Amino acid sequence: MARSQSTSKAAPAESAAGRLAGKIAVVTGAAGNLGGHIVTHYLAEGATVVMTGRTPDRTAAAAAALVKATGVDPSRVATVALDGGDIASVRAAIAEVVAKFGRIDILVNNAGSAGPKQPIEQLPLSAEELAALRKKGATDSETVGDALRNIFGVAWNVARTAAPHIPEGGSIINVSTIFSRTPYYARAAYVVPKAAMNAWSRELSLELGPRGIRVNLVYPGPIESERIRSVFAAMDTARGDEAGTTATQFFDMMSLERATGGNAKAKTFPTPTDIATTCVFLGSDESAAYNGHDFEVTHGMTVRKEERSTYLARPTMRSMDGTGLAVLIAAGDNFEEAVEIAQVQLACGAAVVLGLPRQADVAIAEKRCKAMGVDGDLSIIRFNRKDPAAMEAALEDYTARGTPVSGALFL
């Protein structure tokens, strides 16, 4: 059950001055390093801030420390226990915020987790696999599913629950990471949910824009801290690279040299303050004309955008030579589209493994393909995405009987 704490009853937010004066802001993951910087800057600009986190005592302690450090009126800081992956907890927390303050002007989706730090072939899909990794000395505490829930699920649940209580002129700020668009060794379970957030954020901006609610995305670069340097050092070790290789790779992407922390001008990492001040701008009325935009706080890193592509069918041309290749097509409920794609791959000479979620679908698809006269090396198997062990067994069985899978399409 969500629980809010405040050192005293909230005073009208209008009593404070600043770029965010009069605004009610909810910041998720507020007790963390970046969250704490965002809250500090929001309070300095006059906002009333509701700090959320999964651990009430930790969030309350962070709030008390901020009040002591900044001298801000305690009535402008409240805390609410919120487990973003648990929709019941989210609903209770947002209801409590609205009951106390009447609305939410700014939502900063900052909460997340690190996810398991493993190469793809070792990522734990189940609790059993996670336990096995830990027995070997790994310190990971999440499966891939846990990471998806704790990174993307949090933003999704909080935004969809808070949106009805955000008035015209309100702002949702989704904090992603530039690592969702760069190499980031052994961190697929972290960057893939962030990449999903990127796409979802743009769609959310289209949905909420007509209501006068803007939605924007912040891409922090590597943030200056001992933690990021330790992470990069661990990546160097895991890949067998010389010390400093990973950090240098990111510095090489940057165009801006800057003097920070009293040091001489050089290529360095952005600071938590850089991200926090960007969030201040996006929460303020100064950003009233921005919706669906990306704000990269990276010292000018040259990083590709997420790719967009359209497949063009050219009946008189073979789009690829698939001879000797086997392609897995993992279909959802609509397997008819998957059959069409399978035909394209078969026409290119590839073997195709068509994976369907239910055994009944397999039987129907087999009859459909036979009636359509689908020719070629086509295998139709059950491929239940909710059962990782069964998926692995199905692929091993196929590989033992024929060509190993060399590519995959997920629908």
Summary of the structure (lengths in Angstrom):
residues: 411
radius of gyration: 24.6
end to end distance: 36.9
largest distance: 76.2
contacts: 1312
relative contact order: 0.09
helix: 46%
strand: 14%
